[in-house]
Amino acid sequence: FPVTIGRSLCSYGLSTQLFYFFVPPDDTAGFPKYLNDTPIMGLFTWLGFMALLTLGFDIFANIWVAGASDRSRSKLGKRRAYMWLAIFPFTISSILVFFPPHDYHSTLNVLWILSFQIMYYVGMAFYVTPFTAMMSDLGEDEKDRLLLSTLISVTWALGFAVGSQVYSIKSLLEPSMGSLQAFRFTICLFAGIGFIFMLLPLSSYRDWETDRKSTRLNSSH
């Protein structure tokens, strides 16, 4: 299940390290202050406010792509067509969000981070939702689906465990690269490995629901 390991690694940075990078716990992290930490209306940090905005895009994208992939008649496969469409923006946004244009709080930084967060969550929805449906197509019965669900959970946890080594890798690279570049390099490394893992199965995975329909059609002649 390289797809699950891949998306776990690719998403690790943005899903778990965003607050560490933009709202570090102390000055020892060695990162510039890209965002103002003054609460907006006394309620949200800038990063928290952006996370709230992107939640709506995430929910809408998941609902929309679920129905669209069911109706798709693409020659690439009704699931794989959306996965191909998503893999590049999903990966790129998980990297570029950590490269804001200014090393101080600015409106451009806010727009940069917000834009790539939206791209990330929409890309993830376009990749993960069809993939999940594809796994449901693969399971012939409830026992098979339970096994697939277990394997997906295990491989996701494996990718997450690798991603959790971000601080160890960063510490190893800090003497030669500095804190900021060491962190960015590690995030890029994880995203690159995740991209390869997510890309490999797309050339061989097929839409099993479509295959079963074709098999039934051929056997009837």
C-alpha positions as CSV (number, residue, x, y, z in Angstrom):
1,F,0.0,0.0,0.0
2,P,2.5,2.6,-1.1
3,V,-0.3,5.1,-1.7
4,T,-1.2,5.3,2.0
5,I,2.5,5.6,3.1
6,G,3.0,8.2,0.4
7,R,0.1,10.5,1.3
8,S,0.9,10.1,5.0
9,L,4.5,11.3,4.4
10,C,3.4,14.0,2.0
11,S,0.8,15.4,4.3
12,Y,2.9,15.1,7.5
13,G,4.5,18.6,7.3
14,L,1.4,20.7,6.7
15,S,-0.9,18.6,8.9
16,T,1.4,18.5,12.0
17,Q,4.2,21.1,11.6
18,L,2.3,24.2,10.5
19,F,2.0,25.7,14.0
20,Y,5.5,24.7,14.9
21,F,6.9,26.5,11.9
22,F,4.7,29.7,11.9
23,V,4.0,29.9,15.7
24,P,7.1,28.3,17.2
25,P,6.9,27.5,20.9
26,D,10.0,29.7,21.6
27,D,12.9,31.5,19.9
28,T,15.1,28.4,19.9
29,A,13.4,27.0,16.8
30,G,15.4,29.5,14.7
31,F,12.5,30.5,12.3
32,P,11.6,34.0,11.3
33,K,8.3,35.4,12.5
34,Y,6.3,35.1,9.3
35,L,3.0,35.8,11.0
36,N,1.8,38.2,13.7
37,D,0.8,36.3,16.8
38,T,-1.6,38.9,18.0
39,P,-5.1,37.3,18.2
40,I,-7.7,38.5,15.6
41,M,-10.6,40.1,17.5
42,G,-9.1,38.4,20.5
43,L,-10.2,35.0,19.3
44,F,-7.9,33.5,16.7
45,T,-4.3,33.6,15.7
46,W,-3.7,34.3,12.0
47,L,-2.9,30.6,11.4
48,G,-6.0,29.5,13.3
49,F,-8.2,31.8,11.3
50,M,-6.8,30.5,8.1
51,A,-7.3,26.9,9.2
52,L,-11.0,27.7,9.9
53,L,-11.4,29.2,6.4
54,T,-9.8,26.2,4.7
55,L,-12.1,23.8,6.6
56,G,-14.9,24.9,4.4
57,F,-13.0,24.2,1.2
58,D,-12.0,20.8,2.5
59,I,-15.6,19.8,3.3
60,F,-16.9,21.0,-0.1
61,A,-14.1,19.4,-2.1
62,N,-14.6,16.0,-0.4
63,I,-18.4,16.1,-1.1
64,W,-18.0,17.3,-4.7
65,V,-15.3,14.9,-5.8
66,A,-17.1,11.9,-4.2
67,G,-20.0,12.4,-6.6
68,A,-18.0,13.5,-9.6
69,S,-15.7,10.4,-9.5
70,D,-18.8,8.2,-9.3
71,R,-20.1,9.8,-12.5
72,S,-16.8,10.0,-14.3
73,R,-16.3,8.2,-17.6
74,S,-12.7,9.1,-18.1
75,K,-10.5,6.7,-20.1
76,L,-7.9,6.9,-17.2
77,G,-10.5,5.3,-14.9
78,K,-13.1,7.1,-13.0
79,R,-11.0,7.1,-9.8
80,R,-7.5,7.4,-11.2
81,A,-8.4,10.5,-13.3
82,Y,-9.0,12.6,-10.2
83,M,-5.9,11.1,-8.5
84,W,-3.7,12.1,-11.4
85,L,-5.2,15.5,-11.4
86,A,-4.5,15.9,-7.6
87,I,-1.1,14.5,-7.1
88,F,1.0,17.4,-8.3
89,P,-0.9,20.3,-6.5
90,F,-1.2,18.1,-3.4
91,T,2.6,17.6,-3.3
92,I,3.7,21.1,-4.3
93,S,1.4,22.9,-1.9
94,S,2.6,20.7,1.0
95,I,6.1,22.2,0.3
96,L,5.5,25.7,-0.8
97,V,3.4,26.6,2.2
98,F,6.7,26.6,4.1
99,F,8.3,29.1,1.7
100,P,6.4,32.4,2.3
101,P,7.9,35.4,0.4
102,H,8.7,37.6,3.4
103,D,10.6,36.7,6.6
104,Y,8.2,39.0,8.6
105,H,4.5,39.3,8.9
106,S,2.9,40.7,5.8
107,T,-0.4,40.5,3.9
108,L,1.4,38.6,1.1
109,N,2.5,36.0,3.6
110,V,-1.1,35.5,4.8
111,L,-2.4,35.2,1.2
112,W,0.5,32.8,0.3
113,I,-0.1,30.5,3.3
114,L,-3.9,30.6,2.8
115,S,-3.7,29.9,-0.9
116,F,-1.4,26.8,-0.5
117,Q,-3.5,25.5,2.4
118,I,-6.6,25.6,0.2
119,M,-4.7,24.0,-2.7
120,Y,-3.4,21.3,-0.3
121,Y,-6.8,20.4,1.1
122,V,-8.5,20.4,-2.2
123,G,-5.7,18.3,-3.7
124,M,-5.9,15.9,-0.8
125,A,-9.6,15.5,-1.3
126,F,-9.2,14.9,-5.0
127,Y,-6.6,12.2,-4.3
128,V,-7.8,10.5,-1.1
129,T,-11.6,10.4,-1.7
130,P,-11.3,8.5,-5.1
131,F,-8.6,6.3,-3.6
132,T,-10.9,5.3,-0.7
133,A,-13.7,4.6,-3.1
134,M,-11.3,2.5,-5.2
135,M,-10.4,0.4,-2.1
136,S,-14.2,-0.2,-1.6
137,D,-14.4,-1.4,-5.1
138,L,-11.6,-3.8,-4.5
139,G,-13.2,-5.5,-1.5
140,E,-15.4,-8.4,-2.6
141,D,-17.0,-8.9,0.8
142,E,-17.0,-7.4,4.3
143,K,-14.0,-9.5,5.3
144,D,-11.9,-8.2,2.5
145,R,-13.0,-4.6,3.2
146,L,-12.0,-5.1,6.9
147,L,-8.6,-6.4,5.9
148,L,-8.1,-3.5,3.5
149,S,-9.1,-1.0,6.1
150,T,-6.6,-2.5,8.6
151,L,-3.8,-2.5,6.1
152,I,-4.5,1.1,5.2
153,S,-4.4,2.1,8.9
154,V,-1.2,0.2,9.5
155,T,0.6,1.7,6.5
156,W,-0.7,5.2,7.3
157,A,0.8,4.8,10.8
158,L,4.1,3.6,9.3
159,G,4.3,6.7,7.2
160,F,3.4,8.9,10.2
161,A,6.1,7.2,12.2
162,V,8.7,8.0,9.6
163,G,7.4,11.6,9.4
164,S,7.8,12.0,13.1
165,Q,11.5,11.8,12.7
166,V,11.5,15.4,11.2
167,Y,13.1,16.8,14.4
168,S,15.8,14.2,14.4
169,I,16.7,14.8,10.7
170,K,16.5,18.5,11.3
171,S,19.0,18.3,14.2
172,L,21.4,16.2,12.1
173,L,21.4,18.8,9.3
174,E,21.4,22.0,11.4
175,P,25.2,22.3,11.8
176,S,25.7,22.5,8.1
177,M,22.4,24.1,6.9
178,G,21.0,26.1,9.7
179,S,17.7,25.5,11.5
180,L,15.4,27.0,8.8
181,Q,16.9,25.3,5.8
182,A,17.3,22.0,7.6
183,F,13.6,22.0,8.4
184,R,12.6,22.9,4.9
185,F,14.9,20.3,3.4
186,T,13.3,17.6,5.6
187,I,9.8,18.6,4.6
188,C,10.9,18.6,0.9
189,L,12.4,15.1,1.4
190,F,9.3,13.7,2.9
191,A,7.1,15.2,0.2
192,G,9.4,13.9,-2.5
193,I,9.4,10.4,-1.2
194,G,5.6,10.6,-0.6
195,F,5.1,11.8,-4.2
196,I,7.0,8.8,-5.6
197,F,5.0,6.4,-3.4
198,M,1.7,8.0,-4.5
199,L,2.7,8.0,-8.2
200,L,3.9,4.4,-8.5
201,P,0.5,2.7,-8.1
202,L,-1.3,5.0,-10.5
203,S,0.4,3.3,-13.5
204,S,-0.9,-0.1,-12.4
205,Y,-4.0,0.4,-10.2
206,R,-7.2,-0.1,-12.1
207,D,-10.8,0.7,-11.4
208,W,-11.9,-2.8,-10.1
209,E,-15.6,-1.9,-10.3
210,T,-15.2,-1.2,-14.0
211,D,-13.2,-4.3,-14.5
212,R,-15.9,-6.4,-12.9
213,K,-18.5,-4.9,-15.1
214,S,-16.4,-5.7,-18.2
215,T,-15.9,-9.2,-17.0
216,R,-19.6,-9.8,-16.5
217,L,-20.3,-8.3,-19.9
218,N,-17.7,-10.5,-21.6
219,S,-18.9,-13.6,-19.9
220,S,-22.5,-13.0,-21.1
221,H,-21.4,-13.2,-24.8
